[in-house]
Amino acid sequence: MELSTEAGISERLVKPNCFLNDGAFDWLYPERIQRLSRRHWTPLGVAKASARFLANKPGAKILDIGSGVGKFCLVGGHYFPDAYFYGVEQREELHQIALEARDMTGKFNVEFIHGNFTHLDMDDFDNFYFYNSFFENLDHNDRIDHQIAYSPSLYVYYCKYLFKLLDARPSGTRLVTFHSLGDEIPPAYHLVESSIDTLLKMYIKK
Ligand SMILES: C[S@@+](CC[C@H](N)C(=O)[O-])C[C@H]1O[C@@H](n2cnc3c(N)ncnc32)[C@H](O)[C@@H]1O
């Protein structure tokens, strides 16, 4: 029997096994998006460990800055149902794909916002996840698409913008970075955990 969910999606469409591993998760997406997975979307284990650190209190509001097709938020929302995961994504196509994936996973503690992170009010969020979203402005290889303008000056502008936003957050704010060059991290953020390869870093603001 088909049951109606909160969003009116048929239970038959919900894919509960997608959280088993990265391969299973990729099946939520169209083939072109699957091909970008290894390079551009957070691995499941990294997403889970990051979300555990960021979901530090019931009702915590976590923002993924540059959420792509929503993988970090959906994994976080699955394992930490008492927290709220938000993703902001500049590319309309990826935003739409994230919304479709959310419906397929039935994760309604996850919300996706279409737009540039510079238009958000950071007071709406407690903690932040950042998978070096601005690096595409420096890297000429393996780009997601050619729909937007890239430039090294945009990289600098976004890093400075995010640095200021993070610097203005209250003491106790948590930040996780993956593959970051560190340009957007204010000195008030203290490294409390890091992966052995140092690609994944967890910070708390003093
Ligand atoms: C490396 S992907 C990470 C996707 C997602 N966070 C994940 O871990 O699966 C970075 C994403 O950031 C987005 N992005 C880059 N600059 C952005 C900006 N200024 N505002 C919003 N999104 C941005 C890109 O379009 C891309 O989808």
The ligand as an SDF file (V2000), in Angstrom:
LIG
                    3D

 27 29  0  0  0  0  0  0  0  0999 V2000
   32.7080   21.1120   -4.2000 C   0  0  0  0  0  0  0  0  0  0  0  0
   30.9690   21.3480   -4.4510 S   0  0  0  0  0  0  0  0  0  0  0  0
   30.3830   20.7410   -2.8810 C   0  0  0  0  0  0  0  0  0  0  0  0
   28.9480   20.3280   -2.8510 C   0  0  0  0  0  0  0  0  0  0  0  0
   28.4000   19.9000   -1.4930 C   0  0  0  0  0  0  0  0  0  0  0  0
   28.7600   20.8230   -0.4400 N   0  0  0  0  0  0  0  0  0  0  0  0
   28.8920   18.5330   -1.1190 C   0  0  0  0  0  0  0  0  0  0  0  0
   29.7180   18.4720   -0.2400 O   0  0  0  0  0  0  0  0  0  0  0  0
   28.4580   17.5220   -1.6740 O   0  0  0  0  0  0  0  0  0  0  0  0
   30.8530   23.1400   -4.2720 C   0  0  0  0  0  0  0  0  0  0  0  0
   29.5330   23.7780   -4.7070 C   0  0  0  0  0  0  0  0  0  0  0  0
   29.5520   25.1470   -4.2770 O   0  0  0  0  0  0  0  0  0  0  0  0
   28.7960   25.9180   -5.2100 C   0  0  0  0  0  0  0  0  0  0  0  0
   29.1930   27.3220   -5.0620 N   0  0  0  0  0  0  0  0  0  0  0  0
   30.3770   27.8800   -5.3920 C   0  0  0  0  0  0  0  0  0  0  0  0
   30.3880   29.1990   -5.1040 N   0  0  0  0  0  0  0  0  0  0  0  0
   29.1600   29.4810   -4.5630 C   0  0  0  0  0  0  0  0  0  0  0  0
   28.5600   30.6770   -4.0810 C   0  0  0  0  0  0  0  0  0  0  0  0
   29.2110   31.8360   -4.1010 N   0  0  0  0  0  0  0  0  0  0  0  0
   27.2940   30.6100   -3.5890 N   0  0  0  0  0  0  0  0  0  0  0  0
   26.6120   29.4210   -3.5930 C   0  0  0  0  0  0  0  0  0  0  0  0
   27.1230   28.2660   -4.0780 N   0  0  0  0  0  0  0  0  0  0  0  0
   28.3870   28.2850   -4.5460 C   0  0  0  0  0  0  0  0  0  0  0  0
   29.1610   25.2990   -6.5480 C   0  0  0  0  0  0  0  0  0  0  0  0
   28.1930   25.6150   -7.5360 O   0  0  0  0  0  0  0  0  0  0  0  0
   29.2400   23.8100   -6.2000 C   0  0  0  0  0  0  0  0  0  0  0  0
   28.0260   23.1750   -6.4540 O   0  0  0  0  0  0  0  0  0  0  0  0
  1  2  1  0
  2  3  1  0
  2 10  1  0
  3  4  1  0
  4  5  1  0
  5  6  1  0
  5  7  1  0
  7  8  2  0
  7  9  1  0
 10 11  1  0
 11 12  1  0
 11 26  1  0
 12 13  1  0
 13 14  1  0
 13 24  1  0
 14 15  1  0
 14 23  1  0
 15 16  2  0
 16 17  1  0
 17 18  1  0
 17 23  2  0
 18 19  1  0
 18 20  2  0
 20 21  1  0
 21 22  2  0
 22 23  1  0
 24 25  1  0
 24 26  1  0
 26 27  1  0
M  CHG  2   2   1   9  -1
M  END
$$$$
